[in-house]
């Protein structure tokens, strides 16, 4: 337990961890006491992707790390952007004006396609004994809005306490930050969707949905801590180049 506590203290602020866990417990409460089904949970997690993308735009705008225009960094950026060029050259960490719109377009397409898949799942799901899709069709707009507000607050706390408060913005560039969401989101949501499909096919009870939500919480927490591991604000400020240098 002491090692676990030491790990999250290095990886993130306590406030951000608490906010993350509390926000993720709201869907769990919905499953346990409000009868939420798999489809509603997947819609919430998809909408959370949009919140995560919004905060990544804020992070790209705030990033003040060293310019990553070295030959090695340029080659890596060119490879990852598959030949995209900004003003006739590979983008660097200072090209925020071009990188942010590109991220919004690219991530937006990813988000919309993911949303279309989630929103149309009941059309392709197996039909249960009651004639309803196994994924369920129970949606409470007000409940979803409430959960999204909690998730927005959670990501906002992480942005303020980790990205700004711990000086993460001093150690990354807009180009590097642009790629940050994809690995985390792919791992998390492929896991969640596969789990949800398994629940639907096997006709598992609500207890299985609880396990799915708990898995998402554990995965979200682990990825969050891994993402925010690094030196504290003081160390980051000390590493920041001064005008005299």
Biotite code that builds the C-alpha atoms (Angstrom):
import biotite.structure as struc

atoms = struc.array([
    struc.Atom([0.000, 0.000, 0.000], chain_id="A", res_id=1, res_name="UNK", atom_name="CA", element="C"),
    struc.Atom([2.852, 2.401, 0.804], chain_id="A", res_id=2, res_name="UNK", atom_name="CA", element="C"),
    struc.Atom([4.394, 1.760, -2.602], chain_id="A", res_id=3, res_name="UNK", atom_name="CA", element="C"),
    struc.Atom([1.033, 2.427, -4.268], chain_id="A", res_id=4, res_name="UNK", atom_name="CA", element="C"),
    struc.Atom([0.640, 5.707, -2.390], chain_id="A", res_id=5, res_name="UNK", atom_name="CA", element="C"),
    struc.Atom([4.177, 6.737, -3.300], chain_id="A", res_id=6, res_name="UNK", atom_name="CA", element="C"),
    struc.Atom([3.487, 5.881, -6.940], chain_id="A", res_id=7, res_name="UNK", atom_name="CA", element="C"),
    struc.Atom([0.398, 8.075, -7.304], chain_id="A", res_id=8, res_name="UNK", atom_name="CA", element="C"),
    struc.Atom([2.105, 10.943, -5.425], chain_id="A", res_id=9, res_name="UNK", atom_name="CA", element="C"),
    struc.Atom([4.847, 10.872, -8.057], chain_id="A", res_id=10, res_name="UNK", atom_name="CA", element="C"),
    struc.Atom([2.410, 10.342, -10.913], chain_id="A", res_id=11, res_name="UNK", atom_name="CA", element="C"),
    struc.Atom([-0.309, 12.867, -10.107], chain_id="A", res_id=12, res_name="UNK", atom_name="CA", element="C"),
    struc.Atom([-1.657, 15.304, -7.556], chain_id="A", res_id=13, res_name="UNK", atom_name="CA", element="C"),
    struc.Atom([-3.925, 13.827, -4.869], chain_id="A", res_id=14, res_name="UNK", atom_name="CA", element="C"),
    struc.Atom([-6.769, 16.148, -5.859], chain_id="A", res_id=15, res_name="UNK", atom_name="CA", element="C"),
    struc.Atom([-6.684, 14.990, -9.488], chain_id="A", res_id=16, res_name="UNK", atom_name="CA", element="C"),
    struc.Atom([-6.721, 11.311, -8.459], chain_id="A", res_id=17, res_name="UNK", atom_name="CA", element="C"),
    struc.Atom([-9.646, 11.844, -6.085], chain_id="A", res_id=18, res_name="UNK", atom_name="CA", element="C"),
    struc.Atom([-11.592, 13.781, -8.727], chain_id="A", res_id=19, res_name="UNK", atom_name="CA", element="C"),
    struc.Atom([-10.964, 11.047, -11.300], chain_id="A", res_id=20, res_name="UNK", atom_name="CA", element="C"),
    struc.Atom([-12.185, 8.276, -9.005], chain_id="A", res_id=21, res_name="UNK", atom_name="CA", element="C"),
    struc.Atom([-15.255, 10.205, -7.814], chain_id="A", res_id=22, res_name="UNK", atom_name="CA", element="C"),
    struc.Atom([-16.286, 11.133, -11.371], chain_id="A", res_id=23, res_name="UNK", atom_name="CA", element="C"),
    struc.Atom([-15.950, 7.514, -12.509], chain_id="A", res_id=24, res_name="UNK", atom_name="CA", element="C"),
    struc.Atom([-17.994, 6.268, -9.543], chain_id="A", res_id=25, res_name="UNK", atom_name="CA", element="C"),
    struc.Atom([-21.058, 8.182, -10.776], chain_id="A", res_id=26, res_name="UNK", atom_name="CA", element="C"),
    struc.Atom([-21.705, 5.750, -13.694], chain_id="A", res_id=27, res_name="UNK", atom_name="CA", element="C"),
    struc.Atom([-21.182, 2.903, -11.234], chain_id="A", res_id=28, res_name="UNK", atom_name="CA", element="C"),
    struc.Atom([-23.923, 4.350, -9.014], chain_id="A", res_id=29, res_name="UNK", atom_name="CA", element="C"),
    struc.Atom([-26.132, 4.611, -12.097], chain_id="A", res_id=30, res_name="UNK", atom_name="CA", element="C"),
    struc.Atom([-25.676, 0.912, -12.829], chain_id="A", res_id=31, res_name="UNK", atom_name="CA", element="C"),
    struc.Atom([-26.275, -0.165, -9.234], chain_id="A", res_id=32, res_name="UNK", atom_name="CA", element="C"),
    struc.Atom([-29.258, 2.019, -8.305], chain_id="A", res_id=33, res_name="UNK", atom_name="CA", element="C"),
    struc.Atom([-30.659, 3.661, -11.437], chain_id="A", res_id=34, res_name="UNK", atom_name="CA", element="C"),
    struc.Atom([-30.759, 0.715, -13.825], chain_id="A", res_id=35, res_name="UNK", atom_name="CA", element="C"),
    struc.Atom([-28.345, 2.086, -16.426], chain_id="A", res_id=36, res_name="UNK", atom_name="CA", element="C"),
    struc.Atom([-27.504, -0.366, -19.200], chain_id="A", res_id=37, res_name="UNK", atom_name="CA", element="C"),
    struc.Atom([-24.428, -1.024, -21.329], chain_id="A", res_id=38, res_name="UNK", atom_name="CA", element="C"),
    struc.Atom([-25.465, 1.365, -24.086], chain_id="A", res_id=39, res_name="UNK", atom_name="CA", element="C"),
    struc.Atom([-25.838, 4.327, -21.741], chain_id="A", res_id=40, res_name="UNK", atom_name="CA", element="C"),
    struc.Atom([-22.431, 3.619, -20.203], chain_id="A", res_id=41, res_name="UNK", atom_name="CA", element="C"),
    struc.Atom([-20.760, 3.453, -23.628], chain_id="A", res_id=42, res_name="UNK", atom_name="CA", element="C"),
    struc.Atom([-22.378, 6.752, -24.664], chain_id="A", res_id=43, res_name="UNK", atom_name="CA", element="C"),
    struc.Atom([-21.025, 8.412, -21.531], chain_id="A", res_id=44, res_name="UNK", atom_name="CA", element="C"),
    struc.Atom([-17.521, 7.080, -22.191], chain_id="A", res_id=45, res_name="UNK", atom_name="CA", element="C"),
    struc.Atom([-17.721, 8.228, -25.816], chain_id="A", res_id=46, res_name="UNK", atom_name="CA", element="C"),
    struc.Atom([-18.770, 11.739, -24.779], chain_id="A", res_id=47, res_name="UNK", atom_name="CA", element="C"),
    struc.Atom([-15.883, 11.741, -22.298], chain_id="A", res_id=48, res_name="UNK", atom_name="CA", element="C"),
    struc.Atom([-13.597, 11.346, -25.319], chain_id="A", res_id=49, res_name="UNK", atom_name="CA", element="C"),
    struc.Atom([-14.812, 14.736, -26.507], chain_id="A", res_id=50, res_name="UNK", atom_name="CA", element="C"),
    struc.Atom([-14.029, 16.296, -23.137], chain_id="A", res_id=51, res_name="UNK", atom_name="CA", element="C"),
    struc.Atom([-10.565, 14.756, -23.211], chain_id="A", res_id=52, res_name="UNK", atom_name="CA", element="C"),
    struc.Atom([-9.972, 16.160, -26.698], chain_id="A", res_id=53, res_name="UNK", atom_name="CA", element="C"),
    struc.Atom([-11.095, 19.627, -25.584], chain_id="A", res_id=54, res_name="UNK", atom_name="CA", element="C"),
    struc.Atom([-8.606, 19.663, -22.730], chain_id="A", res_id=55, res_name="UNK", atom_name="CA", element="C"),
    struc.Atom([-5.879, 18.414, -25.063], chain_id="A", res_id=56, res_name="UNK", atom_name="CA", element="C"),
    struc.Atom([-6.464, 21.499, -27.215], chain_id="A", res_id=57, res_name="UNK", atom_name="CA", element="C"),
    struc.Atom([-5.981, 23.632, -24.093], chain_id="A", res_id=58, res_name="UNK", atom_name="CA", element="C"),
    struc.Atom([-2.785, 21.716, -23.327], chain_id="A", res_id=59, res_name="UNK", atom_name="CA", element="C"),
    struc.Atom([-1.462, 22.257, -26.855], chain_id="A", res_id=60, res_name="UNK", atom_name="CA", element="C"),
    struc.Atom([-2.138, 25.994, -26.559], chain_id="A", res_id=61, res_name="UNK", atom_name="CA", element="C"),
    struc.Atom([-0.354, 26.146, -23.192], chain_id="A", res_id=62, res_name="UNK", atom_name="CA", element="C"),
    struc.Atom([2.633, 23.935, -24.071], chain_id="A", res_id=63, res_name="UNK", atom_name="CA", element="C"),
    struc.Atom([5.932, 25.791, -23.653], chain_id="A", res_id=64, res_name="UNK", atom_name="CA", element="C"),
    struc.Atom([8.488, 22.981, -23.842], chain_id="A", res_id=65, res_name="UNK", atom_name="CA", element="C"),
    struc.Atom([11.704, 23.182, -25.854], chain_id="A", res_id=66, res_name="UNK", atom_name="CA", element="C"),
    struc.Atom([11.198, 23.310, -29.616], chain_id="A", res_id=67, res_name="UNK", atom_name="CA", element="C"),
    struc.Atom([11.291, 19.787, -31.029], chain_id="A", res_id=68, res_name="UNK", atom_name="CA", element="C"),
    struc.Atom([12.745, 20.798, -34.399], chain_id="A", res_id=69, res_name="UNK", atom_name="CA", element="C"),
    struc.Atom([15.900, 18.709, -34.081], chain_id="A", res_id=70, res_name="UNK", atom_name="CA", element="C"),
    struc.Atom([16.505, 16.369, -37.072], chain_id="A", res_id=71, res_name="UNK", atom_name="CA", element="C"),
    struc.Atom([15.477, 13.302, -35.052], chain_id="A", res_id=72, res_name="UNK", atom_name="CA", element="C"),
    struc.Atom([12.301, 14.951, -33.741], chain_id="A", res_id=73, res_name="UNK", atom_name="CA", element="C"),
    struc.Atom([11.391, 16.240, -37.210], chain_id="A", res_id=74, res_name="UNK", atom_name="CA", element="C"),
    struc.Atom([11.758, 12.753, -38.711], chain_id="A", res_id=75, res_name="UNK", atom_name="CA", element="C"),
    struc.Atom([9.586, 11.249, -35.958], chain_id="A", res_id=76, res_name="UNK", atom_name="CA", element="C"),
    struc.Atom([6.940, 13.955, -36.374], chain_id="A", res_id=77, res_name="UNK", atom_name="CA", element="C"),
    struc.Atom([6.899, 13.429, -40.153], chain_id="A", res_id=78, res_name="UNK", atom_name="CA", element="C"),
    struc.Atom([6.486, 9.681, -39.694], chain_id="A", res_id=79, res_name="UNK", atom_name="CA", element="C"),
    struc.Atom([3.646, 10.039, -37.203], chain_id="A", res_id=80, res_name="UNK", atom_name="CA", element="C"),
    struc.Atom([1.820, 12.657, -39.286], chain_id="A", res_id=81, res_name="UNK", atom_name="CA", element="C"),
    struc.Atom([2.265, 10.534, -42.420], chain_id="A", res_id=82, res_name="UNK", atom_name="CA", element="C"),
    struc.Atom([3.812, 13.287, -44.514], chain_id="A", res_id=83, res_name="UNK", atom_name="CA", element="C"),
    struc.Atom([1.720, 16.240, -43.335], chain_id="A", res_id=84, res_name="UNK", atom_name="CA", element="C"),
    struc.Atom([3.554, 19.527, -43.862], chain_id="A", res_id=85, res_name="UNK", atom_name="CA", element="C"),
    struc.Atom([2.959, 22.976, -42.390], chain_id="A", res_id=86, res_name="UNK", atom_name="CA", element="C"),
    struc.Atom([4.004, 25.836, -44.681], chain_id="A", res_id=87, res_name="UNK", atom_name="CA", element="C"),
    struc.Atom([6.029, 23.400, -46.730], chain_id="A", res_id=88, res_name="UNK", atom_name="CA", element="C"),
    struc.Atom([7.941, 21.836, -43.842], chain_id="A", res_id=89, res_name="UNK", atom_name="CA", element="C"),
    struc.Atom([7.330, 19.266, -41.114], chain_id="A", res_id=90, res_name="UNK", atom_name="CA", element="C"),
    struc.Atom([5.568, 20.849, -38.122], chain_id="A", res_id=91, res_name="UNK", atom_name="CA", element="C"),
    struc.Atom([7.549, 21.615, -35.004], chain_id="A", res_id=92, res_name="UNK", atom_name="CA", element="C"),
    struc.Atom([6.513, 22.415, -31.456], chain_id="A", res_id=93, res_name="UNK", atom_name="CA", element="C"),
    struc.Atom([6.111, 26.106, -32.300], chain_id="A", res_id=94, res_name="UNK", atom_name="CA", element="C"),
    struc.Atom([3.521, 25.596, -35.054], chain_id="A", res_id=95, res_name="UNK", atom_name="CA", element="C"),
    struc.Atom([0.514, 25.732, -32.746], chain_id="A", res_id=96, res_name="UNK", atom_name="CA", element="C"),
    struc.Atom([-1.560, 27.734, -35.235], chain_id="A", res_id=97, res_name="UNK", atom_name="CA", element="C"),
    struc.Atom([-1.392, 24.810, -37.678], chain_id="A", res_id=98, res_name="UNK", atom_name="CA", element="C"),
    struc.Atom([-1.190, 21.877, -35.291], chain_id="A", res_id=99, res_name="UNK", atom_name="CA", element="C"),
    struc.Atom([-4.282, 22.704, -33.229], chain_id="A", res_id=100, res_name="UNK", atom_name="CA", element="C"),
    struc.Atom([-6.698, 22.865, -36.211], chain_id="A", res_id=101, res_name="UNK", atom_name="CA", element="C"),
    struc.Atom([-5.161, 19.660, -37.562], chain_id="A", res_id=102, res_name="UNK", atom_name="CA", element="C"),
    struc.Atom([-5.678, 17.933, -34.225], chain_id="A", res_id=103, res_name="UNK", atom_name="CA", element="C"),
    struc.Atom([-9.279, 19.162, -34.000], chain_id="A", res_id=104, res_name="UNK", atom_name="CA", element="C"),
    struc.Atom([-9.992, 17.810, -37.491], chain_id="A", res_id=105, res_name="UNK", atom_name="CA", element="C"),
    struc.Atom([-8.168, 14.487, -37.063], chain_id="A", res_id=106, res_name="UNK", atom_name="CA", element="C"),
    struc.Atom([-9.349, 13.803, -33.525], chain_id="A", res_id=107, res_name="UNK", atom_name="CA", element="C"),
    struc.Atom([-12.827, 15.026, -34.419], chain_id="A", res_id=108, res_name="UNK", atom_name="CA", element="C"),
    struc.Atom([-13.097, 12.443, -37.208], chain_id="A", res_id=109, res_name="UNK", atom_name="CA", element="C"),
    struc.Atom([-11.909, 9.745, -34.818], chain_id="A", res_id=110, res_name="UNK", atom_name="CA", element="C"),
    struc.Atom([-14.471, 10.882, -32.235], chain_id="A", res_id=111, res_name="UNK", atom_name="CA", element="C"),
    struc.Atom([-17.387, 11.059, -34.701], chain_id="A", res_id=112, res_name="UNK", atom_name="CA", element="C"),
    struc.Atom([-16.676, 7.607, -36.162], chain_id="A", res_id=113, res_name="UNK", atom_name="CA", element="C"),
    struc.Atom([-16.442, 6.175, -32.652], chain_id="A", res_id=114, res_name="UNK", atom_name="CA", element="C"),
    struc.Atom([-19.726, 7.872, -31.794], chain_id="A", res_id=115, res_name="UNK", atom_name="CA", element="C"),
    struc.Atom([-21.505, 6.492, -34.844], chain_id="A", res_id=116, res_name="UNK", atom_name="CA", element="C"),
    struc.Atom([-20.387, 3.013, -33.840], chain_id="A", res_id=117, res_name="UNK", atom_name="CA", element="C"),
    struc.Atom([-21.612, 3.457, -30.270], chain_id="A", res_id=118, res_name="UNK", atom_name="CA", element="C"),
    struc.Atom([-24.920, 5.121, -31.171], chain_id="A", res_id=119, res_name="UNK", atom_name="CA", element="C"),
    struc.Atom([-25.846, 2.424, -33.701], chain_id="A", res_id=120, res_name="UNK", atom_name="CA", element="C"),
    struc.Atom([-24.889, -0.550, -31.530], chain_id="A", res_id=121, res_name="UNK", atom_name="CA", element="C"),
    struc.Atom([-28.516, -1.355, -30.547], chain_id="A", res_id=122, res_name="UNK", atom_name="CA", element="C"),
    struc.Atom([-29.373, -1.745, -34.255], chain_id="A", res_id=123, res_name="UNK", atom_name="CA", element="C"),
    struc.Atom([-26.909, -4.619, -34.590], chain_id="A", res_id=124, res_name="UNK", atom_name="CA", element="C"),
    struc.Atom([-27.181, -6.120, -31.117], chain_id="A", res_id=125, res_name="UNK", atom_name="CA", element="C"),
    struc.Atom([-28.877, -9.431, -30.427], chain_id="A", res_id=126, res_name="UNK", atom_name="CA", element="C"),
    struc.Atom([-32.481, -9.277, -29.228], chain_id="A", res_id=127, res_name="UNK", atom_name="CA", element="C"),
    struc.Atom([-33.217, -10.500, -25.723], chain_id="A", res_id=128, res_name="UNK", atom_name="CA", element="C"),
    struc.Atom([-36.239, -12.451, -24.494], chain_id="A", res_id=129, res_name="UNK", atom_name="CA", element="C"),
    struc.Atom([-38.163, -9.204, -23.925], chain_id="A", res_id=130, res_name="UNK", atom_name="CA", element="C"),
    struc.Atom([-37.689, -8.139, -27.537], chain_id="A", res_id=131, res_name="UNK", atom_name="CA", element="C"),
    struc.Atom([-35.310, -5.337, -26.607], chain_id="A", res_id=132, res_name="UNK", atom_name="CA", element="C"),
    struc.Atom([-31.659, -5.157, -27.737], chain_id="A", res_id=133, res_name="UNK", atom_name="CA", element="C"),
    struc.Atom([-29.266, -6.794, -25.296], chain_id="A", res_id=134, res_name="UNK", atom_name="CA", element="C"),
    struc.Atom([-27.309, -3.544, -25.063], chain_id="A", res_id=135, res_name="UNK", atom_name="CA", element="C"),
    struc.Atom([-30.398, -1.805, -23.736], chain_id="A", res_id=136, res_name="UNK", atom_name="CA", element="C"),
    struc.Atom([-31.944, 1.479, -24.828], chain_id="A", res_id=137, res_name="UNK", atom_name="CA", element="C"),
    struc.Atom([-32.435, 3.207, -21.493], chain_id="A", res_id=138, res_name="UNK", atom_name="CA", element="C"),
    struc.Atom([-31.213, 6.800, -21.634], chain_id="A", res_id=139, res_name="UNK", atom_name="CA", element="C"),
    struc.Atom([-31.755, 9.615, -19.160], chain_id="A", res_id=140, res_name="UNK", atom_name="CA", element="C"),
    struc.Atom([-30.452, 12.854, -20.735], chain_id="A", res_id=141, res_name="UNK", atom_name="CA", element="C"),
    struc.Atom([-30.300, 14.702, -17.407], chain_id="A", res_id=142, res_name="UNK", atom_name="CA", element="C"),
    struc.Atom([-28.329, 11.868, -15.817], chain_id="A", res_id=143, res_name="UNK", atom_name="CA", element="C"),
    struc.Atom([-25.889, 11.835, -18.737], chain_id="A", res_id=144, res_name="UNK", atom_name="CA", element="C"),
    struc.Atom([-25.419, 15.603, -18.466], chain_id="A", res_id=145, res_name="UNK", atom_name="CA", element="C"),
    struc.Atom([-24.740, 15.253, -14.737], chain_id="A", res_id=146, res_name="UNK", atom_name="CA", element="C"),
    struc.Atom([-22.107, 12.568, -15.358], chain_id="A", res_id=147, res_name="UNK", atom_name="CA", element="C"),
    struc.Atom([-20.469, 14.673, -18.075], chain_id="A", res_id=148, res_name="UNK", atom_name="CA", element="C"),
    struc.Atom([-20.269, 17.648, -15.701], chain_id="A", res_id=149, res_name="UNK", atom_name="CA", element="C"),
    struc.Atom([-18.514, 15.420, -13.153], chain_id="A", res_id=150, res_name="UNK", atom_name="CA", element="C"),
    struc.Atom([-16.101, 14.115, -15.794], chain_id="A", res_id=151, res_name="UNK", atom_name="CA", element="C"),
    struc.Atom([-15.447, 17.659, -17.042], chain_id="A", res_id=152, res_name="UNK", atom_name="CA", element="C"),
    struc.Atom([-14.593, 18.740, -13.502], chain_id="A", res_id=153, res_name="UNK", atom_name="CA", element="C"),
    struc.Atom([-12.308, 15.715, -13.124], chain_id="A", res_id=154, res_name="UNK", atom_name="CA", element="C"),
    struc.Atom([-10.359, 16.537, -16.295], chain_id="A", res_id=155, res_name="UNK", atom_name="CA", element="C"),
    struc.Atom([-10.306, 20.202, -15.314], chain_id="A", res_id=156, res_name="UNK", atom_name="CA", element="C"),
    struc.Atom([-8.809, 19.387, -11.908], chain_id="A", res_id=157, res_name="UNK", atom_name="CA", element="C"),
    struc.Atom([-6.135, 17.275, -13.593], chain_id="A", res_id=158, res_name="UNK", atom_name="CA", element="C"),
    struc.Atom([-5.386, 20.107, -16.035], chain_id="A", res_id=159, res_name="UNK", atom_name="CA", element="C"),
    struc.Atom([-5.015, 22.685, -13.268], chain_id="A", res_id=160, res_name="UNK", atom_name="CA", element="C"),
    struc.Atom([-3.161, 20.572, -10.691], chain_id="A", res_id=161, res_name="UNK", atom_name="CA", element="C"),
    struc.Atom([-1.049, 18.374, -12.961], chain_id="A", res_id=162, res_name="UNK", atom_name="CA", element="C"),
    struc.Atom([-0.526, 20.087, -16.305], chain_id="A", res_id=163, res_name="UNK", atom_name="CA", element="C"),
    struc.Atom([-0.255, 23.621, -14.904], chain_id="A", res_id=164, res_name="UNK", atom_name="CA", element="C"),
    struc.Atom([0.473, 23.143, -11.201], chain_id="A", res_id=165, res_name="UNK", atom_name="CA", element="C"),
    struc.Atom([3.142, 20.456, -11.653], chain_id="A", res_id=166, res_name="UNK", atom_name="CA", element="C"),
    struc.Atom([4.691, 22.265, -14.616], chain_id="A", res_id=167, res_name="UNK", atom_name="CA", element="C"),
    struc.Atom([3.973, 19.582, -17.228], chain_id="A", res_id=168, res_name="UNK", atom_name="CA", element="C"),
    struc.Atom([3.365, 22.294, -19.827], chain_id="A", res_id=169, res_name="UNK", atom_name="CA", element="C"),
    struc.Atom([7.030, 23.288, -19.501], chain_id="A", res_id=170, res_name="UNK", atom_name="CA", element="C"),
    struc.Atom([8.192, 19.818, -20.544], chain_id="A", res_id=171, res_name="UNK", atom_name="CA", element="C"),
    struc.Atom([6.079, 19.216, -23.647], chain_id="A", res_id=172, res_name="UNK", atom_name="CA", element="C"),
    struc.Atom([5.489, 20.847, -27.026], chain_id="A", res_id=173, res_name="UNK", atom_name="CA", element="C"),
    struc.Atom([2.327, 21.256, -29.055], chain_id="A", res_id=174, res_name="UNK", atom_name="CA", element="C"),
    struc.Atom([3.510, 18.571, -31.492], chain_id="A", res_id=175, res_name="UNK", atom_name="CA", element="C"),
    struc.Atom([4.219, 16.067, -28.730], chain_id="A", res_id=176, res_name="UNK", atom_name="CA", element="C"),
    struc.Atom([0.977, 16.859, -26.897], chain_id="A", res_id=177, res_name="UNK", atom_name="CA", element="C"),
    struc.Atom([-1.023, 16.387, -30.082], chain_id="A", res_id=178, res_name="UNK", atom_name="CA", element="C"),
    struc.Atom([-0.251, 12.659, -30.067], chain_id="A", res_id=179, res_name="UNK", atom_name="CA", element="C"),
    struc.Atom([-0.840, 12.173, -26.326], chain_id="A", res_id=180, res_name="UNK", atom_name="CA", element="C"),
    struc.Atom([-4.570, 11.226, -26.278], chain_id="A", res_id=181, res_name="UNK", atom_name="CA", element="C"),
    struc.Atom([-4.566, 8.492, -28.904], chain_id="A", res_id=182, res_name="UNK", atom_name="CA", element="C"),
    struc.Atom([-2.739, 5.653, -27.171], chain_id="A", res_id=183, res_name="UNK", atom_name="CA", element="C"),
    struc.Atom([-4.652, 6.133, -23.923], chain_id="A", res_id=184, res_name="UNK", atom_name="CA", element="C"),
    struc.Atom([-8.048, 6.323, -25.595], chain_id="A", res_id=185, res_name="UNK", atom_name="CA", element="C"),
    struc.Atom([-7.489, 3.381, -27.930], chain_id="A", res_id=186, res_name="UNK", atom_name="CA", element="C"),
    struc.Atom([-6.386, 1.074, -25.115], chain_id="A", res_id=187, res_name="UNK", atom_name="CA", element="C"),
    struc.Atom([-9.179, 2.129, -22.782], chain_id="A", res_id=188, res_name="UNK", atom_name="CA", element="C"),
    struc.Atom([-12.091, 2.142, -25.161], chain_id="A", res_id=189, res_name="UNK", atom_name="CA", element="C"),
    struc.Atom([-11.190, -0.988, -27.098], chain_id="A", res_id=190, res_name="UNK", atom_name="CA", element="C"),
    struc.Atom([-11.154, -2.739, -23.723], chain_id="A", res_id=191, res_name="UNK", atom_name="CA", element="C"),
    struc.Atom([-14.487, -1.219, -22.696], chain_id="A", res_id=192, res_name="UNK", atom_name="CA", element="C"),
    struc.Atom([-16.220, -1.951, -26.021], chain_id="A", res_id=193, res_name="UNK", atom_name="CA", element="C"),
    struc.Atom([-14.995, -5.552, -26.131], chain_id="A", res_id=194, res_name="UNK", atom_name="CA", element="C"),
    struc.Atom([-16.197, -6.023, -22.563], chain_id="A", res_id=195, res_name="UNK", atom_name="CA", element="C"),
    struc.Atom([-19.572, -4.506, -23.394], chain_id="A", res_id=196, res_name="UNK", atom_name="CA", element="C"),
    struc.Atom([-20.003, -6.731, -26.438], chain_id="A", res_id=197, res_name="UNK", atom_name="CA", element="C"),
    struc.Atom([-19.114, -9.775, -24.329], chain_id="A", res_id=198, res_name="UNK", atom_name="CA", element="C"),
    struc.Atom([-21.787, -8.773, -21.799], chain_id="A", res_id=199, res_name="UNK", atom_name="CA", element="C"),
    struc.Atom([-24.361, -8.400, -24.573], chain_id="A", res_id=200, res_name="UNK", atom_name="CA", element="C"),
    struc.Atom([-23.572, -11.708, -26.308], chain_id="A", res_id=201, res_name="UNK", atom_name="CA", element="C"),
    struc.Atom([-23.540, -13.734, -23.093], chain_id="A", res_id=202, res_name="UNK", atom_name="CA", element="C"),
    struc.Atom([-26.580, -12.017, -21.614], chain_id="A", res_id=203, res_name="UNK", atom_name="CA", element="C"),
    struc.Atom([-24.658, -11.330, -18.401], chain_id="A", res_id=204, res_name="UNK", atom_name="CA", element="C"),
    struc.Atom([-26.515, -9.597, -15.564], chain_id="A", res_id=205, res_name="UNK", atom_name="CA", element="C"),
    struc.Atom([-26.004, -6.091, -14.193], chain_id="A", res_id=206, res_name="UNK", atom_name="CA", element="C"),
    struc.Atom([-23.171, -7.410, -12.018], chain_id="A", res_id=207, res_name="UNK", atom_name="CA", element="C"),
    struc.Atom([-21.106, -7.833, -15.179], chain_id="A", res_id=208, res_name="UNK", atom_name="CA", element="C"),
    struc.Atom([-21.703, -4.176, -16.083], chain_id="A", res_id=209, res_name="UNK", atom_name="CA", element="C"),
    struc.Atom([-20.439, -3.247, -12.611], chain_id="A", res_id=210, res_name="UNK", atom_name="CA", element="C"),
    struc.Atom([-17.265, -5.242, -13.302], chain_id="A", res_id=211, res_name="UNK", atom_name="CA", element="C"),
    struc.Atom([-16.912, -3.421, -16.638], chain_id="A", res_id=212, res_name="UNK", atom_name="CA", element="C"),
    struc.Atom([-17.206, 0.003, -14.965], chain_id="A", res_id=213, res_name="UNK", atom_name="CA", element="C"),
    struc.Atom([-14.700, -1.004, -12.266], chain_id="A", res_id=214, res_name="UNK", atom_name="CA", element="C"),
    struc.Atom([-12.316, -2.191, -14.991], chain_id="A", res_id=215, res_name="UNK", atom_name="CA", element="C"),
    struc.Atom([-12.644, 1.174, -16.691], chain_id="A", res_id=216, res_name="UNK", atom_name="CA", element="C"),
    struc.Atom([-11.919, 2.984, -13.411], chain_id="A", res_id=217, res_name="UNK", atom_name="CA", element="C"),
    struc.Atom([-8.810, 0.875, -12.758], chain_id="A", res_id=218, res_name="UNK", atom_name="CA", element="C"),
    struc.Atom([-7.579, 1.296, -16.325], chain_id="A", res_id=219, res_name="UNK", atom_name="CA", element="C"),
    struc.Atom([-8.311, 5.027, -16.317], chain_id="A", res_id=220, res_name="UNK", atom_name="CA", element="C"),
    struc.Atom([-6.446, 5.490, -13.036], chain_id="A", res_id=221, res_name="UNK", atom_name="CA", element="C"),
    struc.Atom([-3.441, 3.475, -14.196], chain_id="A", res_id=222, res_name="UNK", atom_name="CA", element="C"),
    struc.Atom([-3.177, 5.347, -17.503], chain_id="A", res_id=223, res_name="UNK", atom_name="CA", element="C"),
    struc.Atom([-3.672, 8.667, -15.706], chain_id="A", res_id=224, res_name="UNK", atom_name="CA", element="C"),
    struc.Atom([-0.798, 7.976, -13.315], chain_id="A", res_id=225, res_name="UNK", atom_name="CA", element="C"),
    struc.Atom([1.452, 6.780, -16.117], chain_id="A", res_id=226, res_name="UNK", atom_name="CA", element="C"),
    struc.Atom([0.662, 9.888, -18.176], chain_id="A", res_id=227, res_name="UNK", atom_name="CA", element="C"),
    struc.Atom([1.501, 12.317, -15.385], chain_id="A", res_id=228, res_name="UNK", atom_name="CA", element="C"),
    struc.Atom([4.669, 10.725, -14.015], chain_id="A", res_id=229, res_name="UNK", atom_name="CA", element="C"),
    struc.Atom([7.489, 13.227, -13.998], chain_id="A", res_id=230, res_name="UNK", atom_name="CA", element="C"),
    struc.Atom([9.276, 15.911, -11.971], chain_id="A", res_id=231, res_name="UNK", atom_name="CA", element="C"),
    struc.Atom([7.308, 18.389, -9.917], chain_id="A", res_id=232, res_name="UNK", atom_name="CA", element="C"),
    struc.Atom([6.640, 22.002, -10.756], chain_id="A", res_id=233, res_name="UNK", atom_name="CA", element="C"),
    struc.Atom([9.753, 23.259, -9.016], chain_id="A", res_id=234, res_name="UNK", atom_name="CA", element="C"),
    struc.Atom([11.965, 20.911, -10.980], chain_id="A", res_id=235, res_name="UNK", atom_name="CA", element="C"),
    struc.Atom([10.269, 21.847, -14.235], chain_id="A", res_id=236, res_name="UNK", atom_name="CA", element="C"),
    struc.Atom([10.654, 25.555, -13.588], chain_id="A", res_id=237, res_name="UNK", atom_name="CA", element="C"),
    struc.Atom([14.303, 25.034, -12.717], chain_id="A", res_id=238, res_name="UNK", atom_name="CA", element="C"),
    struc.Atom([14.815, 23.270, -16.064], chain_id="A", res_id=239, res_name="UNK", atom_name="CA", element="C"),
    struc.Atom([13.112, 26.021, -18.053], chain_id="A", res_id=240, res_name="UNK", atom_name="CA", element="C"),
    struc.Atom([15.577, 28.133, -20.072], chain_id="A", res_id=241, res_name="UNK", atom_name="CA", element="C"),
    struc.Atom([15.885, 31.728, -18.920], chain_id="A", res_id=242, res_name="UNK", atom_name="CA", element="C"),
    struc.Atom([16.175, 34.812, -21.087], chain_id="A", res_id=243, res_name="UNK", atom_name="CA", element="C"),
    struc.Atom([19.809, 35.199, -20.084], chain_id="A", res_id=244, res_name="UNK", atom_name="CA", element="C"),
    struc.Atom([20.694, 31.712, -21.317], chain_id="A", res_id=245, res_name="UNK", atom_name="CA", element="C"),
])
